[in-house]
Amino acid sequence: MFTLQLARVWWDAAIIVGALAVLALASAIVTPLLVRRGMRTPAGMRLVNQLSDRIVDVVKRPITVMVLDEVIDVIRTGQYTRNISDAIVENEDELKALVAEKIREDGGIGVIAHLPGYDKIVGQVSESVLHVLIGMLGDRRMDEFVADLLRNNLEQIQEAVHRREYEHVGAFRRAGE
C-alpha cells in the first residue's frame, strides 16, 4: 500500500514538473513574439519566466560542479602529449616546411641566410627540432606535466565555481569582439 502511494506521489510530481516545463517552453516561445509586436508580456508569463530563471539558477551550479569533477577525473587518465606527438608525426612534412619558412622569415638571421647550404641547414635543424619535440611529447614525464597543468587549471576553475567568483566578472568575449 505504501509503495502504491509513493508511486502516485512520484507520478503526480512528474505531471507537475512536466506541466511546468511545457509552460516554461510556451512562455519562452510566446514572450519574444509578443515583445516583437510591441505588446507587454502578460503577468502570468513574466511569473513563469522568473520561475524558470530561478530553477535554472538553482540547477546550473551543481551540474557545472559535477561536470568539472567528471572532466578532472577523465583528464587524470589521458595521454594527451602522445596525441600531440602522433599529430606531429602525421603532419611532419608540413611542419618541417612551416618551421623552415618561419626561420627564413626571421629578421634576426641577417647575413647567415646568404651562406651556401643555408637551406639544407635550415631543413636539418627543422627536422631535428621536430624529432626532439616528438621524443619529448612521447615521454611519460611530459604526459604527467600536461596532466598536472590541465588538472591545476580545472581545479582553479572548480574553486572559482564553488566561490562563485565568475558571477562578478563580465560575460566572456571572444577574440575580436
Secondary structure, 3 states (H helix, E strand, C coil): CHHHHHHHHHHHHHHHHHHHHHHHHHHHHHHHHHHHCCCCCCHHHHHHHHHHHHHHHHHHHHHHHHHHHHHHHHHCCCCHHHHHHHHHHHCHHHHHHHHHHHHHHCCCCHHHHHCCCHHHHHHHHHHHHHHHHHHHHHCHHHHHHHHHHHHHHHHHHHHHHHCCHHHHCCCCCCCCC
